[in-house]
Amino acid sequence: MDISTSISLLTINVILLSAVIITIIVVGIVLVVKLNKIAGNVEKATSNILSVTAWFSPVKVFGELAKVFKSGKR
C-alpha cells in the first residue's frame, strides 16, 4: 500500500469520525432541551397538584364553609 492510499483512507476516517462526533453533540443538545421542557411541565403539574391538595385540606374546606354560612346569615 503506498502513501497516497493510506492518506486518503485516513482522511476519510477523520471526516467520518468528525461527522459522528458532531451528530452525537447535536443529539445531546436536543435531548437536554427536551428534558428541560419536560422538567418545566413536571414543575407546573407539581405546583397545580400542590395547590389542589392545599385547597382540599380539612381546615381550608371547613373554613370556607364557615365563611359561606356566616356571609349567608347577614
PDB file of N, CA, C and O in Angstrom:
ATOM      1  N   MET A   1       0.850  -1.169   0.000  1.00  0.00           N
ATOM      2  CA  MET A   1       0.000   0.000   0.000  1.00  0.00           C
ATOM      3  C   MET A   1       0.897   1.234   0.000  1.00  0.00           C
ATOM      4  O   MET A   1       1.784   1.376   0.841  1.00  0.00           O
ATOM      5  N   ASP A   2       0.653   2.094  -0.932  1.00  0.00           N
ATOM      6  CA  ASP A   2       1.506   3.272  -0.973  1.00  0.00           C
ATOM      7  C   ASP A   2       0.933   4.396  -0.125  1.00  0.00           C
ATOM      8  O   ASP A   2      -0.179   4.306   0.396  1.00  0.00           O
ATOM      9  N   ILE A   3       1.695   5.420  -0.005  1.00  0.00           N
ATOM     10  CA  ILE A   3       1.396   6.520   0.915  1.00  0.00           C
ATOM     11  C   ILE A   3       0.104   7.244   0.533  1.00  0.00           C
ATOM     12  O   ILE A   3      -0.672   7.589   1.425  1.00  0.00           O
ATOM     13  N   SER A   4      -0.152   7.482  -0.717  1.00  0.00           N
ATOM     14  CA  SER A   4      -1.338   8.248  -1.118  1.00  0.00           C
ATOM     15  C   SER A   4      -2.625   7.517  -0.754  1.00  0.00           C
ATOM     16  O   SER A   4      -3.614   8.152  -0.389  1.00  0.00           O
ATOM     17  N   THR A   5      -2.623   6.187  -0.850  1.00  0.00           N
ATOM     18  CA  THR A   5      -3.803   5.416  -0.474  1.00  0.00           C
ATOM     19  C   THR A   5      -4.049   5.511   1.025  1.00  0.00           C
ATOM     20  O   THR A   5      -5.188   5.705   1.450  1.00  0.00           O
ATOM     21  N   SER A   6      -3.017   5.380   1.820  1.00  0.00           N
ATOM     22  CA  SER A   6      -3.178   5.448   3.281  1.00  0.00           C
ATOM     23  C   SER A   6      -3.613   6.844   3.712  1.00  0.00           C
ATOM     24  O   SER A   6      -4.416   6.981   4.634  1.00  0.00           O
ATOM     25  N   ILE A   7      -3.097   7.875   3.062  1.00  0.00           N
ATOM     26  CA  ILE A   7      -3.503   9.239   3.389  1.00  0.00           C
ATOM     27  C   ILE A   7      -4.980   9.447   3.032  1.00  0.00           C
ATOM     28  O   ILE A   7      -5.710  10.103   3.775  1.00  0.00           O
ATOM     29  N   SER A   8      -5.414   8.896   1.911  1.00  0.00           N
ATOM     30  CA  SER A   8      -6.815   9.003   1.510  1.00  0.00           C
ATOM     31  C   SER A   8      -7.722   8.306   2.516  1.00  0.00           C
ATOM     32  O   SER A   8      -8.750   8.851   2.917  1.00  0.00           O
ATOM     33  N   LEU A   9      -7.336   7.090   2.924  1.00  0.00           N
ATOM     34  CA  LEU A   9      -8.142   6.354   3.903  1.00  0.00           C
ATOM     35  C   LEU A   9      -8.183   7.056   5.254  1.00  0.00           C
ATOM     36  O   LEU A   9      -9.233   7.102   5.895  1.00  0.00           O
ATOM     37  N   LEU A  10      -7.067   7.596   5.686  1.00  0.00           N
ATOM     38  CA  LEU A  10      -7.047   8.335   6.947  1.00  0.00           C
ATOM     39  C   LEU A  10      -7.906   9.593   6.871  1.00  0.00           C
ATOM     40  O   LEU A  10      -8.571   9.946   7.845  1.00  0.00           O
ATOM     41  N   THR A  11      -7.901  10.266   5.733  1.00  0.00           N
ATOM     42  CA  THR A  11      -8.735  11.455   5.549  1.00  0.00           C
ATOM     43  C   THR A  11     -10.210  11.090   5.617  1.00  0.00           C
ATOM     44  O   THR A  11     -10.996  11.790   6.255  1.00  0.00           O
ATOM     45  N   ILE A  12     -10.585  10.007   4.968  1.00  0.00           N
ATOM     46  CA  ILE A  12     -11.976   9.550   5.017  1.00  0.00           C
ATOM     47  C   ILE A  12     -12.365   9.197   6.445  1.00  0.00           C
ATOM     48  O   ILE A  12     -13.467   9.532   6.880  1.00  0.00           O
ATOM     49  N   ASN A  13     -11.482   8.525   7.184  1.00  0.00           N
ATOM     50  CA  ASN A  13     -11.763   8.180   8.583  1.00  0.00           C
ATOM     51  C   ASN A  13     -11.955   9.423   9.442  1.00  0.00           C
ATOM     52  O   ASN A  13     -12.859   9.473  10.277  1.00  0.00           O
ATOM     53  N   VAL A  14     -11.116  10.411   9.239  1.00  0.00           N
ATOM     54  CA  VAL A  14     -11.233  11.650  10.017  1.00  0.00           C
ATOM     55  C   VAL A  14     -12.548  12.350   9.708  1.00  0.00           C
ATOM     56  O   VAL A  14     -13.201  12.855  10.621  1.00  0.00           O
ATOM     57  N   ILE A  15     -12.946  12.390   8.458  1.00  0.00           N
ATOM     58  CA  ILE A  15     -14.208  13.030   8.077  1.00  0.00           C
ATOM     59  C   ILE A  15     -15.390  12.284   8.680  1.00  0.00           C
ATOM     60  O   ILE A  15     -16.310  12.909   9.209  1.00  0.00           O
ATOM     61  N   LEU A  16     -15.378  10.959   8.608  1.00  0.00           N
ATOM     62  CA  LEU A  16     -16.472  10.176   9.179  1.00  0.00           C
ATOM     63  C   LEU A  16     -16.552  10.335  10.696  1.00  0.00           C
ATOM     64  O   LEU A  16     -17.637  10.505  11.252  1.00  0.00           O
ATOM     65  N   LEU A  17     -15.413  10.278  11.352  1.00  0.00           N
ATOM     66  CA  LEU A  17     -15.414  10.437  12.807  1.00  0.00           C
ATOM     67  C   LEU A  17     -15.864  11.837  13.214  1.00  0.00           C
ATOM     68  O   LEU A  17     -16.551  11.990  14.224  1.00  0.00           O
ATOM     69  N   SER A  18     -15.496  12.841  12.460  1.00  0.00           N
ATOM     70  CA  SER A  18     -15.951  14.200  12.756  1.00  0.00           C
ATOM     71  C   SER A  18     -17.463  14.306  12.608  1.00  0.00           C
ATOM     72  O   SER A  18     -18.132  14.934  13.429  1.00  0.00           O
ATOM     73  N   ALA A  19     -17.994  13.694  11.563  1.00  0.00           N
ATOM     74  CA  ALA A  19     -19.445  13.723  11.367  1.00  0.00           C
ATOM     75  C   ALA A  19     -20.163  13.004  12.499  1.00  0.00           C
ATOM     76  O   ALA A  19     -21.203  13.468  12.967  1.00  0.00           O
ATOM     77  N   VAL A  20     -19.621  11.878  12.942  1.00  0.00           N
ATOM     78  CA  VAL A  20     -20.235  11.127  14.047  1.00  0.00           C
ATOM     79  C   VAL A  20     -20.191  11.946  15.330  1.00  0.00           C
ATOM     80  O   VAL A  20     -21.180  11.994  16.062  1.00  0.00           O
ATOM     81  N   ILE A  21     -19.077  12.581  15.612  1.00  0.00           N
ATOM     82  CA  ILE A  21     -18.949  13.385  16.835  1.00  0.00           C
ATOM     83  C   ILE A  21     -19.910  14.567  16.800  1.00  0.00           C
ATOM     84  O   ILE A  21     -20.549  14.869  17.808  1.00  0.00           O
ATOM     85  N   ILE A  22     -20.023  15.236  15.662  1.00  0.00           N
ATOM     86  CA  ILE A  22     -20.943  16.370  15.549  1.00  0.00           C
ATOM     87  C   ILE A  22     -22.385  15.903  15.728  1.00  0.00           C
ATOM     88  O   ILE A  22     -23.183  16.577  16.378  1.00  0.00           O
ATOM     89  N   THR A  23     -22.718  14.745  15.149  1.00  0.00           N
ATOM     90  CA  THR A  23     -24.068  14.198  15.303  1.00  0.00           C
ATOM     91  C   THR A  23     -24.371  13.877  16.758  1.00  0.00           C
ATOM     92  O   THR A  23     -25.466  14.171  17.239  1.00  0.00           O
ATOM     93  N   ILE A  24     -23.425  13.283  17.462  1.00  0.00           N
ATOM     94  CA  ILE A  24     -23.623  12.959  18.883  1.00  0.00           C
ATOM     95  C   ILE A  24     -23.811  14.230  19.704  1.00  0.00           C
ATOM     96  O   ILE A  24     -24.654  14.264  20.600  1.00  0.00           O
ATOM     97  N   ILE A  25     -23.047  15.263  19.414  1.00  0.00           N
ATOM     98  CA  ILE A  25     -23.180  16.529  20.151  1.00  0.00           C
ATOM     99  C   ILE A  25     -24.564  17.150  19.894  1.00  0.00           C
ATOM    100  O   ILE A  25     -25.208  17.633  20.825  1.00  0.00           O
ATOM    101  N   VAL A  26     -25.016  17.136  18.638  1.00  0.00           N
ATOM    102  CA  VAL A  26     -26.327  17.713  18.305  1.00  0.00           C
ATOM    103  C   VAL A  26     -27.441  16.928  18.989  1.00  0.00           C
ATOM    104  O   VAL A  26     -28.372  17.522  19.531  1.00  0.00           O
ATOM    105  N   VAL A  27     -27.354  15.603  18.968  1.00  0.00           N
ATOM    106  CA  VAL A  27     -28.374  14.779  19.627  1.00  0.00           C
ATOM    107  C   VAL A  27     -28.382  15.054  21.131  1.00  0.00           C
ATOM    108  O   VAL A  27     -29.450  15.124  21.739  1.00  0.00           O
ATOM    109  N   GLY A  28     -27.220  15.208  21.727  1.00  0.00           N
ATOM    110  CA  GLY A  28     -27.139  15.517  23.153  1.00  0.00           C
ATOM    111  C   GLY A  28     -27.790  16.846  23.485  1.00  0.00           C
ATOM    112  O   GLY A  28     -28.504  16.958  24.482  1.00  0.00           O
ATOM    113  N   ILE A  29     -27.549  17.860  22.653  1.00  0.00           N
ATOM    114  CA  ILE A  29     -28.153  19.178  22.891  1.00  0.00           C
ATOM    115  C   ILE A  29     -29.671  19.103  22.755  1.00  0.00           C
ATOM    116  O   ILE A  29     -30.398  19.691  23.556  1.00  0.00           O
ATOM    117  N   VAL A  30     -30.149  18.382  21.745  1.00  0.00           N
ATOM    118  CA  VAL A  30     -31.595  18.243  21.557  1.00  0.00           C
ATOM    119  C   VAL A  30     -32.224  17.536  22.753  1.00  0.00           C
ATOM    120  O   VAL A  30     -33.295  17.929  23.215  1.00  0.00           O
ATOM    121  N   LEU A  31     -31.564  16.493  23.257  1.00  0.00           N
ATOM    122  CA  LEU A  31     -32.084  15.777  24.422  1.00  0.00           C
ATOM    123  C   LEU A  31     -32.128  16.662  25.656  1.00  0.00           C
ATOM    124  O   LEU A  31     -33.085  16.603  26.427  1.00  0.00           O
ATOM    125  N   VAL A  32     -31.111  17.475  25.849  1.00  0.00           N
ATOM    126  CA  VAL A  32     -31.097  18.369  27.015  1.00  0.00           C
ATOM    127  C   VAL A  32     -32.225  19.391  26.916  1.00  0.00           C
ATOM    128  O   VAL A  32     -32.865  19.701  27.921  1.00  0.00           O
ATOM    129  N   VAL A  33     -32.474  19.916  25.724  1.00  0.00           N
ATOM    130  CA  VAL A  33     -33.557  20.889  25.551  1.00  0.00           C
ATOM    131  C   VAL A  33     -34.908  20.234  25.828  1.00  0.00           C
ATOM    132  O   VAL A  33     -35.756  20.822  26.500  1.00  0.00           O
ATOM    133  N   LYS A  34     -35.114  19.015  25.314  1.00  0.00           N
ATOM    134  CA  LYS A  34     -36.384  18.330  25.552  1.00  0.00           C
ATOM    135  C   LYS A  34     -36.554  17.978  27.030  1.00  0.00           C
ATOM    136  O   LYS A  34     -37.658  18.085  27.565  1.00  0.00           O
ATOM    137  N   LEU A  35     -35.482  17.563  27.689  1.00  0.00           N
ATOM    138  CA  LEU A  35     -35.571  17.268  29.122  1.00  0.00           C
ATOM    139  C   LEU A  35     -35.888  18.524  29.915  1.00  0.00           C
ATOM    140  O   LEU A  35     -36.601  18.458  30.916  1.00  0.00           O
ATOM    141  N   ASN A  36     -35.372  19.658  29.486  1.00  0.00           N
ATOM    142  CA  ASN A  36     -35.674  20.922  30.161  1.00  0.00           C
ATOM    143  C   ASN A  36     -37.156  21.262  30.025  1.00  0.00           C
ATOM    144  O   ASN A  36     -37.776  21.725  30.982  1.00  0.00           O
ATOM    145  N   LYS A  37     -37.727  21.035  28.838  1.00  0.00           N
ATOM    146  CA  LYS A  37     -39.159  21.283  28.655  1.00  0.00           C
ATOM    147  C   LYS A  37     -39.989  20.330  29.514  1.00  0.00           C
ATOM    148  O   LYS A  37     -40.982  20.738  30.117  1.00  0.00           O
ATOM    149  N   ILE A  38     -39.584  19.074  29.568  1.00  0.00           N
ATOM    150  CA  ILE A  38     -40.308  18.098  30.392  1.00  0.00           C
ATOM    151  C   ILE A  38     -40.222  18.484  31.864  1.00  0.00           C
ATOM    152  O   ILE A  38     -41.208  18.376  32.593  1.00  0.00           O
ATOM    153  N   ALA A  39     -39.059  18.929  32.302  1.00  0.00           N
ATOM    154  CA  ALA A  39     -38.907  19.346  33.698  1.00  0.00           C
ATOM    155  C   ALA A  39     -39.803  20.542  34.001  1.00  0.00           C
ATOM    156  O   ALA A  39     -40.377  20.622  35.087  1.00  0.00           O
ATOM    157  N   GLY A  40     -39.929  21.462  33.064  1.00  0.00           N
ATOM    158  CA  GLY A  40     -40.824  22.609  33.259  1.00  0.00           C
ATOM    159  C   GLY A  40     -42.274  22.171  33.375  1.00  0.00           C
ATOM    160  O   GLY A  40     -43.018  22.685  34.210  1.00  0.00           O
ATOM    161  N   ASN A  41     -42.679  21.215  32.531  1.00  0.00           N
ATOM    162  CA  ASN A  41     -44.052  20.712  32.604  1.00  0.00           C
ATOM    163  C   ASN A  41     -44.299  19.970  33.910  1.00  0.00           C
ATOM    164  O   ASN A  41     -45.373  20.086  34.500  1.00  0.00           O
ATOM    165  N   VAL A  42     -43.313  19.213  34.360  1.00  0.00           N
ATOM    166  CA  VAL A  42     -43.457  18.499  35.632  1.00  0.00           C
ATOM    167  C   VAL A  42     -43.566  19.491  36.783  1.00  0.00           C
ATOM    168  O   VAL A  42     -44.328  19.276  37.726  1.00  0.00           O
ATOM    169  N   GLU A  43     -42.810  20.570  36.705  1.00  0.00           N
ATOM    170  CA  GLU A  43     -42.870  21.593  37.759  1.00  0.00           C
ATOM    171  C   GLU A  43     -44.245  22.252  37.802  1.00  0.00           C
ATOM    172  O   GLU A  43     -44.785  22.496  38.882  1.00  0.00           O
ATOM    173  N   LYS A  44     -44.820  22.544  36.620  1.00  0.00           N
ATOM    174  CA  LYS A  44     -46.159  23.133  36.575  1.00  0.00           C
ATOM    175  C   LYS A  44     -47.195  22.170  37.137  1.00  0.00           C
ATOM    176  O   LYS A  44     -48.077  22.571  37.896  1.00  0.00           O
ATOM    177  N   ALA A  45     -47.086  20.903  36.764  1.00  0.00           N
ATOM    178  CA  ALA A  45     -48.042  19.901  37.258  1.00  0.00           C
ATOM    179  C   ALA A  45     -47.919  19.746  38.766  1.00  0.00           C
ATOM    180  O   ALA A  45     -48.925  19.617  39.463  1.00  0.00           O
ATOM    181  N   THR A  46     -46.695  19.759  39.269  1.00  0.00           N
ATOM    182  CA  THR A  46     -46.486  19.637  40.706  1.00  0.00           C
ATOM    183  C   THR A  46     -47.087  20.820  41.453  1.00  0.00           C
ATOM    184  O   THR A  46     -47.707  20.646  42.503  1.00  0.00           O
ATOM    185  N   SER A  47     -46.906  22.008  40.919  1.00  0.00           N
ATOM    186  CA  SER A  47     -47.485  23.178  41.603  1.00  0.00           C
ATOM    187  C   SER A  47     -49.012  23.140  41.553  1.00  0.00           C
ATOM    188  O   SER A  47     -49.672  23.552  42.507  1.00  0.00           O
ATOM    189  N   ASN A  48     -49.579  22.649  40.447  1.00  0.00           N
ATOM    190  CA  ASN A  48     -51.041  22.519  40.373  1.00  0.00           C
ATOM    191  C   ASN A  48     -51.552  21.496  41.379  1.00  0.00           C
ATOM    192  O   ASN A  48     -52.553  21.734  42.054  1.00  0.00           O
ATOM    193  N   ILE A  49     -50.877  20.372  41.480  1.00  0.00           N
ATOM    194  CA  ILE A  49     -51.275  19.338  42.450  1.00  0.00           C
ATOM    195  C   ILE A  49     -51.135  19.866  43.867  1.00  0.00           C
ATOM    196  O   ILE A  49     -51.968  19.581  44.728  1.00  0.00           O
ATOM    197  N   LEU A  50     -50.086  20.633  44.108  1.00  0.00           N
ATOM    198  CA  LEU A  50     -49.881  21.206  45.435  1.00  0.00           C
ATOM    199  C   LEU A  50     -51.003  22.171  45.797  1.00  0.00           C
ATOM    200  O   LEU A  50     -51.496  22.157  46.925  1.00  0.00           O
ATOM    201  N   SER A  51     -51.405  23.002  44.852  1.00  0.00           N
ATOM    202  CA  SER A  51     -52.483  23.949  45.163  1.00  0.00           C
ATOM    203  C   SER A  51     -53.816  23.227  45.367  1.00  0.00           C
ATOM    204  O   SER A  51     -54.618  23.636  46.206  1.00  0.00           O
ATOM    205  N   VAL A  52     -54.057  22.162  44.610  1.00  0.00           N
ATOM    206  CA  VAL A  52     -55.307  21.402  44.781  1.00  0.00           C
ATOM    207  C   VAL A  52     -55.323  20.699  46.125  1.00  0.00           C
ATOM    208  O   VAL A  52     -56.336  20.730  46.823  1.00  0.00           O
ATOM    209  N   THR A  53     -54.223  20.068  46.501  1.00  0.00           N
ATOM    210  CA  THR A  53     -54.189  19.369  47.787  1.00  0.00           C
ATOM    211  C   THR A  53     -54.249  20.353  48.946  1.00  0.00           C
ATOM    212  O   THR A  53     -54.786  20.030  50.005  1.00  0.00           O
ATOM    213  N   ALA A  54     -53.700  21.555  48.757  1.00  0.00           N
ATOM    214  CA  ALA A  54     -53.801  22.560  49.819  1.00  0.00           C
ATOM    215  C   ALA A  54     -55.245  23.014  49.986  1.00  0.00           C
ATOM    216  O   ALA A  54     -55.690  23.276  51.104  1.00  0.00           O
ATOM    217  N   TRP A  55     -55.971  23.107  48.895  1.00  0.00           N
ATOM    218  CA  TRP A  55     -57.353  23.544  48.990  1.00  0.00           C
ATOM    219  C   TRP A  55     -58.227  22.469  49.619  1.00  0.00           C
ATOM    220  O   TRP A  55     -59.201  22.792  50.298  1.00  0.00           O
ATOM    221  N   PHE A  56     -57.904  21.206  49.408  1.00  0.00           N
ATOM    222  CA  PHE A  56     -58.707  20.112  49.948  1.00  0.00           C
ATOM    223  C   PHE A  56     -58.330  19.722  51.373  1.00  0.00           C
ATOM    224  O   PHE A  56     -58.805  18.703  51.876  1.00  0.00           O
ATOM    225  N   SER A  57     -57.503  20.498  52.020  1.00  0.00           N
ATOM    226  CA  SER A  57     -57.211  20.195  53.424  1.00  0.00           C
ATOM    227  C   SER A  57     -58.474  20.473  54.246  1.00  0.00           C
ATOM    228  O   SER A  57     -59.204  21.418  53.949  1.00  0.00           O
ATOM    229  N   PRO A  58     -58.737  19.672  55.263  1.00  0.00           N
ATOM    230  CA  PRO A  58     -59.975  19.844  56.039  1.00  0.00           C
ATOM    231  C   PRO A  58     -60.114  21.233  56.653  1.00  0.00           C
ATOM    232  O   PRO A  58     -61.217  21.778  56.702  1.00  0.00           O
ATOM    233  N   VAL A  59     -59.032  21.799  57.111  1.00  0.00           N
ATOM    234  CA  VAL A  59     -59.097  23.135  57.718  1.00  0.00           C
ATOM    235  C   VAL A  59     -59.570  24.155  56.690  1.00  0.00           C
ATOM    236  O   VAL A  59     -60.409  25.000  57.002  1.00  0.00           O
ATOM    237  N   LYS A  60     -59.052  24.088  55.490  1.00  0.00           N
ATOM    238  CA  LYS A  60     -59.425  25.031  54.437  1.00  0.00           C
ATOM    239  C   LYS A  60     -60.894  24.841  54.038  1.00  0.00           C
ATOM    240  O   LYS A  60     -61.625  25.819  53.883  1.00  0.00           O
ATOM    241  N   VAL A  61     -61.327  23.585  53.873  1.00  0.00           N
ATOM    242  CA  VAL A  61     -62.706  23.319  53.455  1.00  0.00           C
ATOM    243  C   VAL A  61     -63.686  23.806  54.510  1.00  0.00           C
ATOM    244  O   VAL A  61     -64.648  24.500  54.183  1.00  0.00           O
ATOM    245  N   PHE A  62     -63.459  23.455  55.769  1.00  0.00           N
ATOM    246  CA  PHE A  62     -64.376  23.875  56.825  1.00  0.00           C
ATOM    247  C   PHE A  62     -64.331  25.378  57.043  1.00  0.00           C
ATOM    248  O   PHE A  62     -65.347  25.990  57.371  1.00  0.00           O
ATOM    249  N   GLY A  63     -63.169  25.972  56.866  1.00  0.00           N
ATOM    250  CA  GLY A  63     -63.064  27.428  56.980  1.00  0.00           C
ATOM    251  C   GLY A  63     -63.874  28.132  55.908  1.00  0.00           C
ATOM    252  O   GLY A  63     -64.569  29.108  56.190  1.00  0.00           O
ATOM    253  N   GLU A  64     -63.785  27.634  54.662  1.00  0.00           N
ATOM    254  CA  GLU A  64     -64.571  28.236  53.573  1.00  0.00           C
ATOM    255  C   GLU A  64     -66.065  28.011  53.776  1.00  0.00           C
ATOM    256  O   GLU A  64     -66.869  28.900  53.494  1.00  0.00           O
ATOM    257  N   LEU A  65     -66.444  26.834  54.262  1.00  0.00           N
ATOM    258  CA  LEU A  65     -67.855  26.587  54.549  1.00  0.00           C
ATOM    259  C   LEU A  65     -68.362  27.510  55.647  1.00  0.00           C
ATOM    260  O   LEU A  65     -69.479  28.023  55.570  1.00  0.00           O
ATOM    261  N   ALA A  66     -67.546  27.717  56.656  1.00  0.00           N
ATOM    262  CA  ALA A  66     -67.942  28.632  57.734  1.00  0.00           C
ATOM    263  C   ALA A  66     -68.124  30.052  57.201  1.00  0.00           C
ATOM    264  O   ALA A  66     -69.058  30.752  57.594  1.00  0.00           O
ATOM    265  N   LYS A  67     -67.222  30.479  56.298  1.00  0.00           N
ATOM    266  CA  LYS A  67     -67.356  31.816  55.712  1.00  0.00           C
ATOM    267  C   LYS A  67     -68.637  31.929  54.898  1.00  0.00           C
ATOM    268  O   LYS A  67     -69.297  32.968  54.918  1.00  0.00           O
ATOM    269  N   VAL A  68     -68.992  30.866  54.182  1.00  0.00           N
ATOM    270  CA  VAL A  68     -70.211  30.905  53.357  1.00  0.00           C
ATOM    271  C   VAL A  68     -71.428  31.021  54.259  1.00  0.00           C
ATOM    272  O   VAL A  68     -72.324  31.822  53.992  1.00  0.00           O
ATOM    273  N   PHE A  69     -71.471  30.227  55.329  1.00  0.00           N
ATOM    274  CA  PHE A  69     -72.629  30.279  56.228  1.00  0.00           C
ATOM    275  C   PHE A  69     -72.699  31.594  56.979  1.00  0.00           C
ATOM    276  O   PHE A  69     -73.791  32.114  57.209  1.00  0.00           O
ATOM    277  N   LYS A  70     -71.557  32.141  57.364  1.00  0.00           N
ATOM    278  CA  LYS A  70     -71.559  33.417  58.064  1.00  0.00           C
ATOM    279  C   LYS A  70     -72.015  34.553  57.144  1.00  0.00           C
ATOM    280  O   LYS A  70     -72.768  35.429  57.570  1.00  0.00           O
ATOM    281  N   SER A  71     -71.569  34.540  55.904  1.00  0.00           N
ATOM    282  CA  SER A  71     -71.960  35.612  54.976  1.00  0.00           C
ATOM    283  C   SER A  71     -73.418  35.447  54.524  1.00  0.00           C
ATOM    284  O   SER A  71     -74.044  36.431  54.128  1.00  0.00           O
ATOM    285  N   GLY A  72     -73.966  34.238  54.572  1.00  0.00           N
ATOM    286  CA  GLY A  72     -75.353  33.993  54.166  1.00  0.00           C
ATOM    287  C   GLY A  72     -76.344  34.460  55.196  1.00  0.00           C
ATOM    288  O   GLY A  72     -77.479  34.785  54.849  1.00  0.00           O
ATOM    289  N   LYS A  73     -75.955  34.504  56.451  1.00  0.00           N
ATOM    290  CA  LYS A  73     -76.869  34.900  57.534  1.00  0.00           C
ATOM    291  C   LYS A  73     -77.057  36.401  57.589  1.00  0.00           C
ATOM    292  O   LYS A  73     -78.042  36.853  58.174  1.00  0.00           O
ATOM    293  N   ARG A  74     -76.195  37.180  57.031  1.00  0.00           N
ATOM    294  CA  ARG A  74     -76.274  38.638  57.109  1.00  0.00           C
ATOM    295  C   ARG A  74     -77.342  39.157  56.276  1.00  0.00           C
ATOM    296  O   ARG A  74     -77.549  40.370  56.224  1.00  0.00           O
TER     297      ARG A  74
END
